[in-house]
C-alpha cells in the first residue's frame, strides 16, 4: 500500500520551518485549529501555519481538540472550528481529536455520539470529517466500526504495526526534521484525487441503489436522501442523465440535474408515436392507462431493467410522469 509522509502541528511546535518539511519529503500537514467551544481558544499559530502550508503547496487538513461532554457541546465545538476556518479550502478532513482522558467516564456510546455529531456538523458545512484517537480509545472508548463507515479515521499508535485500518497513521512523536521533533504520520488515502472528485448538490436528491426509478414495481429503492448543498464523491457519469456517486460511505446513483457540475450527460428525449399506450403515474401509482392521440415528445428519466415493469421507460412531459414501453 502506498503511503505519503505527513506531520501535524500546533502551538507546541512553535514557528515551523516549512521549507525544511518540504525538503524532508513531507507532502501534507494537519493543523490544529484550536480546542473547546470558545472562539478565544483558537490555536495562536493556526493562521500562519495554514498560510505557509498553502504557500508550500502542501495538502492541508485541520484538527480540533475536543472537551465536549454532550452532543450539544460537540455541535458547538464544530461551529467554533468552522468559524475559525472562515470557508478556507482544505484538501483533507477536519478531525475531532478524541483523547481527553477526563471524559472516559461518559462511556463508549456517548463518546461515539459526540464524535458523530461533530462530524455531521462539519459535513453540513461542505467539508470532509474524521476522527482522531489512539488505539486504546478506538478499542475501549469509541465504536470504531460505526465511525469508520462514514468518516475518515486518523489513528495514533506508536508501534511497528497498526491495529486498525485508517486513512492516516500517526506512527511516532519523534520525527526529527531540521532539529525539531514532530508527530510523524503516514497517509494511505489519496486525498488530492478525492478532493478533485468532490461535487456539491444543487438540490435535495435521493440516492438510488440502481440506475433507475421504479416507484410502482419497487425494484429500486432510495438508500438515503442527500440534502441540498451537501458534498459528495463523484465516481463517474454513467450516461443518460445519471451519475454514480458516494455519500457518507454509501454508493449509489443520482440524477445529474441535481449535481453542481458541468459537462454531465443529460436526459434523452424521444418522440412516442400515435396510438402508443402510456400509463400515467401519480403519487407513486398508476392512475390510468390510455393511448396517445398523436405523436408526442417525452423526456426519458430512466429505463427500468427488472421487475413487473422491466422494459418500460419512466418519462415526463409538461411536468407529468408516465410509464411507456
ZITATA-V321416 format. One record per pair of residues at least 24 apart in sequence whose C-alpha atoms are under 6 Angstrom apart, sorted by the first residue. I is the first residue (numbers start at 0). J is the second residue. Records with the same first field share a line. If there is no record, write none. Layout:
BEGIN
I->J + J
END
This chain:
BEGIN
2->185 + 186 + 187
3->185 + 186
4->184 + 185
5->184 + 185
6->182 + 183 + 184
7->182
10->44
26->57
27->57 + 58 + 59
28->59
29->59 + 60 + 61
30->61
31->61 + 62 + 63
32->63
33->63
34->63 + 64 + 65
35->65 + 66 + 76
36->75 + 76
38->79
58->90
59->89 + 90 + 91
60->89 + 91 + 92 + 93
61->93
62->93 + 94 + 95
63->95 + 96
64->96
65->96
70->113 + 116
73->113 + 117
74->117
77->117
90->194
91->190
92->127 + 128 + 129
93->128
94->128 + 129 + 130
95->130 + 131
96->131
97->131 + 132
98->132
107->140 + 141
111->141 + 142
125->230
148->248
149->247 + 248
196->232 + 233
197->231 + 232
198->230 + 231
199->228 + 229 + 230 + 259
200->227 + 228 + 229 + 257 + 258 + 259
201->227 + 228 + 257 + 258 + 259
202->227 + 257
203->227
206->251 + 252 + 253
207->251 + 252
208->251
210->252
211->301 + 303
214->283
215->283 + 284
216->307
238->264
239->264 + 265 + 266
240->264 + 265 + 266
266->299
267->298 + 299
268->297 + 298 + 299
269->296 + 297
270->295 + 296
271->295
277->322 + 323
278->321 + 322
279->321
280->320 + 321
END
